[in-house]
Amino acid sequence: MKYKSYDVFIIGSGVAGRYVARTCIKAGLTVAIADNREYGGTCANRGCDPKKIVMGPTEVFSLADNLKGKGVADGPELNWTDNQKFKKTFTDKVPAGTEKILKNLGVTLYHQSPKFLDENTLSVEGKTVTAKKIVIATGQIPRPLNLKGAQFLKTSDDFLKLKKMPKSMTFIGAGYVGLECAHMAARYGCEVTIIEHGDRALKAFDPDLVEELVAVSKKLGIRFVFNAEIKHIEKLRKNHRVNYSQDGQSHSVKARLVFNTAGRIPAIKALNLEKGEVVYNEIGVVVNAYLQNTTNEAVYACGDVSDHSVPLTPLSGIEAKIVAENIIHGNQKEIEVPLVPSAVFTIPNLAMAGLTEKEAKKNYDSIVVKHEFPEKWFNSNRSNEKAYGYKIIINADTDEILGAHILSVQAAETINLFTLAINLKLTTEAVKNMIFTYPSWSNDIKSML
């Protein structure tokens, strides 16, 4: 049997996969890439980018609502259909545009998820291909829920392409995706319930700021149910009924749509990794410092599917660069991850960088915690924001900033200055001695210290 052979075969056409493909093809290697969905990956097609476009009108709505009677007479009306049309001007051109760029570079394209046949051999589109190096960059997918009625669950993909906003919806899971979608839906007039198995939302974030965000969310009309176990989901004539238990009691909630926002898992199930001698765990493909699989040296993994990764697009690009260099030049470059900030794009945003208060107390002898909800600070007060808060963790011995946690309408931007300060090991005194534009949200960080 005649096999098609490549120097590099990449599985996944998102940020990480595309970077490896471009770099390797420019180095003179033969490259193929496969994707079982539209080319361009999650972020551009059904994740970060369209999410921010859908969020855009709600930002205008929120600010106008804050300033009603303070210079704004009548607030704007949100129109989901119009916003979806605008979103599609961005997303519709991504797949074809991505394929055109890759084809023009000389990359061979496949439109199916490959399956490993052995360590260097894949089956894809009914063809058998071999590759000297195989790169897994398939990202993550929603975590399946093993319960009766799970077939009725929608995902964030479905949310972002809804043709119209329903009267009600329920989210199972109070993480990033659940909170962000809930905030958007509530502002578009939807009745929203979030059901969470644990005792709080957003477990990775500072509990004090999360509590405040939940309070703001409740004022927006979002209902929270914590410490709940989903039993089953029923399809009714117009609605779905989510049956759950809480404190030993049975409860239910009806909604037109129910979304699974209970986390994400590596997209590896369809790859038959066992046949490729590729070891993996619940986090993702197991890799060493070179981002090379620890049991199959022909395989590398980068982006969200790697067990080394944090599921954020900027880190995917950094990992892809490491993988490409190691494929081209041999394993010479080890991954060194800088501090990675994270943000939840609710309104207000919740953002963090560095250590939490709990982590800092565990790792340092003496810390200083600056924590406040400064509702009367000028920036918050001038636009009548619903919440503003921060918690900054400082090493008492060196005066260096260890962690920053911010709740504000501009937290996703402000956190970048703290990320810079922590990466550069700046002291609070050094930051306070800098000059920023005034009055700006960024200038507030000096008052936080």
N, C-alpha and C positions, 0 to 999 in steps of 0.2 A: 504494500500500500504506500502511495506517495504522500508524504507529509509536507505541509507548508511550514517553513521554519523562519523564525525571527530571532534577532538578537535580544529584543525586549518585548514582552507581551504585558500590557497593562489592563487591569480589570477595574473599570470605573473612570468616568470622564469628568469628575468634579475638579475642583481647584488642584488637588494633589496629583491626580492622574494626568491632567493636561500639562502640568509643569514638567513632570518626568518625561512625557512624550516629546514635548518641544525641545527639551534640553538634550535628550538622547538622539533625536533625529538630527539635530544640528551638529552633534559630535560624529556623525557619519554612521550611526547604527541603524539597522532595520527595525522598525517599530510598528506594532499593531496595538489597537485599543478596542475594548469591548464594553458595552453597557446594555443592560436589559431594560433601561428606561430612556427617556429623551436625553440627548447629549447635553452636557453642561452642568450636571450635578444638582444636588439638593439646594445649595445656597441660592443659586441664580434662578432656578426654576420653581421651587416650591418651599423655600426656606427663608433665610435672612432677608434677601432683597424684596421679594413680593410682600413679606410680612411688614416691612417698613413702609411700603407704598400703601398698604391697606391701613396702616396705623396713621399715616399722614393726616387725613381729614379729622381724625379723632383728636389730634394735637391741637388743630385749629379750633375744634368744637370745645375742647377743655379750656383753652385760654379765653375764648369768647365767653364761656359760661362763668369763668372766674371774674371777668371784668364787666359782667352785665350790671348796668346801673352805675358803672364807674367809667363811663366813656363808650361802652357798647350798649346800644339800645335794644337791638334784636339779635339773638344769636343765630348762627348759620344752621341750616338743615343738612343733615348727612344723607347721602344717596349712595347706597351700596352698589347699585347697578352701574352708576357712572364711574365709581371708583374701580370696579372690576374691569371696565373697559379701559381705563387709564393704566391699570396694572398690566393688562395684556399687551400694551404697547412696549413694555419692557420684556415680559417673559416670552411672548410668542416668537420673538426673533432669536432667542438664545439657542435652541437646539440646532436649527439650520446654520446659524452663524458659527457655532462651535464646530460643527462637522466641516464646514467650508474651510475654516482655518486649518484644521488638522489634515484634511485632504490636500490642501495646497502645500503643506509642509512635507507631504509624502507618507503620512501615517496611514496604514490600512485600518479600515473601520469594520467592526462587527456589531451586530445589534441583538445580542443575546448574552445571557449570563453563562460563562464557560464552566465546565466541570473538569476537575483534575482526573486524569487517567493514570498518571504516575508523577514522579517528581518534576519532570520537565515537559510533560505532555498534557494538552487540554483538548476537550471536545467542545466545539462551538459552531453553531449553525449547521450541524451535520458534518462538519469538517474536523479533521484531526490536525492539530498544530503543535509544533514544538517550539520551545524558546530557551535560550541560554539563561535568561533572567525573567522572572515573572513578578510583577508588582501588583499587590492587592491594595486597591484604593476605593473600596466599595462603600465606605461611609457607614452610616447607621440607619436603622429603620425603627418604627414604633414597636415597642415590646408587646408581643401578643398576650392577650389575657385568656387564660384557660377557664372559661365559665360558660354556662348555658346562655345562649343568645348572643355570644361574642360576634356572630356574623352580622349583627345589626350595628356594630360600632363603626364610627367614622374616625378618620385621622386628621391631623393638621393639614395634610395635602388636600383633603376634601373641604376643610374650612376655608382655605385660601382661594378655592375656586367655586364657592357657593354662588349660584345664580341670583339668589335673593336671601336676605336675612330672615330666618324663621322667627316665630314668636317666642320660642323658648329653646334652650339647649342645656345639656348637662355634660360636664367634663369629669372624667374619672382620672384623678391625679392632679395634685396642686404643685407641680413643678414649673419650670420656665414656660413650657408650651401652653399648659393649662391656664396659667395666670395671664399670659400675653393675649391669648385668644379670647379669654373671658373679658378682659378690659376692652378689647375692640368690640366684641359683640354687645356688651352692655351699653356702650356709648351709641351703638347703632340701634338701640331700642329693644334689644333682646332680653328676655328674662333668663338669668344665668344661675346655675347651681354648680358648685365644685365639690366633689366627694373625694376625700383623701383617706387612705388607709392609716397614715400616721397621725401624730398629734399636732402637726403644724405644717405650714406651707414652706417651700423653698428651703430645704434642710441644709443646703450648703452655705446659706447666707446668715448674717448676724440676726439672732432671734429677736432682739429689741427693735431693729428696723423692720424686720418682717412683720412683727406684730402691728406696727404702725401702718404698714402697707395693707395688711389685711383689714384694718379698721377703715382705711380710706376706700378700699374695695367694697366693703359692706355698705358704705354711704352711697356708693355708685349703684347699689342694688344687687350686688353679687352675694349669693348665699353660700356659706361654707358649711360643710359637714365633715368633721374630723373623727378619727378613730372609728372608721366605718369599714365594714367588709362587704364587698359586692357579692350578692348571692346569684342572681340571674337577671337577664334582661328580656322583656317581653315586647313583641310588636303589637300595638293596638291599631285601631283604624287610622287615626291621624298621628298619634303619639307613640312614644316608646316609654315603657315603665321600667325604671331601674329599681330593683329590689335589693335592699341592703340591711345589715344588722348593725346596731350601735348600742353599747351598754346592755347587751343581751336582749334587746328589743328589736322587733322587725319593723322596718319602715320602707317607704317607697317614694319615688318622685317621678312625675311625668314630664316629658319634654319631647318636642318635635324631633330633635336630633340628639344623639349621645356620642361623645367623642372620647376615644382612648388617648389620654395624655399622661399615661402612667410610666413614662420614661422611654428610653431608646436602647437598642442593643445592636451589636455589630452585624452588618449585613453579610453573613458568611454561610448561611444554611445551605444555599443552592450550589456551593462551590465544590462539594465532595473533598474537603480538605484532608480527610483521612487517607484517601488514595494518593494524595500528593505528599504524604508524610509531613504535613504542615501542622504543627502544634498550635492550639489556640485555647483560650479560656473564656469566661463569661464577659471579660472586658474587651477582648479582641484577639487578633493574631499576635502570638507571643514573639517579641523581637528583642535583639540585643542592642547595644549602644550604637551600632551601625544601622539600625532599623532592619536588620536581616533576621529572618525566622531562625529560631534556635535549633530546629531539627531538619530543615531543608534549606541549605545554603544558597539555592537558586532563587529563593523567594524573599522578597522584601515587602514591607507593609508601611503605608504612610497615611496620614489623615485620621479621621475618626475611627477607622477600623483597627488601628494599631492599639495594642494594649499599653503602649507607652503614651498615647495621646490624650489630650483634653479635647472634647468635642467642640472646637472653635475654629472657624475658617482661617484666621491668621496663622495658627500653629500648623495647619495642614500644609500651607505653603512652605514653612520652614522645614518641615519633615520631608516634603517632596524634594527640596533642594539637596538635603543630605543623601537621600536615596539615589538621586540622579548622579551626584558626584561619586558615590561609592560604586555604582554600576560602571561608570565610565573609567574611573581611575583605580578601581580596587578599593577595598575597605580602608580608607584613610581618614574619613571624617566621622567623628562621633557626634551624636545629638547633644546639644547644650540648649536647654529650654530657658529662655528668659522668663521673668515674671509675667504671667498671663492674667490680664484683668478680665472680669466677667460682668455682664449686665443683663438685667431682666427689663425688657422694653415695655413695661406697663407705664401708666401715667399716674403718679411720678415713676421715673426709673429707679431701680435698685441696683447699685453697682458695688463691686468689691475688688480689691487687689491686695495681695499679701496675706498675712496671717489673720485668723480670727482671734478674738479675745481669748477664747479657750485654748487655742493652739499656742498663743504667745505665753500664757501663764504656764503651760506645760514645758516650754522650751527655754524660757528666760527666767533668771532669778528675780528681776525687778522690772516691772513695766509701768507705764503711765497710760491711762485710758482717758481720752478726751471724748465725752459723749454728751450730746445736747440735741434738742429739737428747737432750733432758733426761729420760731415762727415770725418774730418781729424784725429779723434781719431784712435789710432793704430789698434784696433781690426777690425774696419770697413774698414780702409784703406788697411790693409794687404791682405784682401780677396776681395777688390774692391767692397764692397756691394753697392747695389743700393739706400739703405736708412737706416738711423739710427737716431732715435729720442727718446726723453723722456720728460715727464712732471711729476715732483714730487711735491706733495702738503704737506706742513709742517705747523704745528701749531706754529705760531710765539711766543706764550706765553710759550709753554712748550718744544719746539724744537722736538716734537714727529712727526713721519711721519704719515700722514693721508691717503695718497693715492699715488699710483705709476702707471704710464702708460708708456709703452715701445713699441717702434717699432724697431725690429731688427731681424736678422736671428736666434738669440738665446733668444728672448724675453720670450718665453714660459718657459724657464728654469730660466732665470734671475729673473722673477717675483716672483719665489718661495722664494728668499731671502728677497724681500720686504714684502712678505706675513708674513714671520717669524718675521721680524722687527716690522710690524704693530701689529701683534697679541701680541707680547711681550712688546708693547709700548716703543720701543727703541727710543732714541733720535738720531738725525743725528750725533752728536758727538760720541756717543757710536759705531755706525756703522763705522764711519771713523777711529776709533781707532783699529778696528779689522784688522787682517792680512789675506788676501786671496792669492791664487796662482796668480802669475804674469808671463807673461801677460795673463789674462783670461777675458772673458766677465763679469764674476761675479765681478772682481776687479773694473770694470768700475762704479759700483754703488756708490763707494765712491766719484768719480768725479762728479756724478750726484747730490750729496748732497752739 
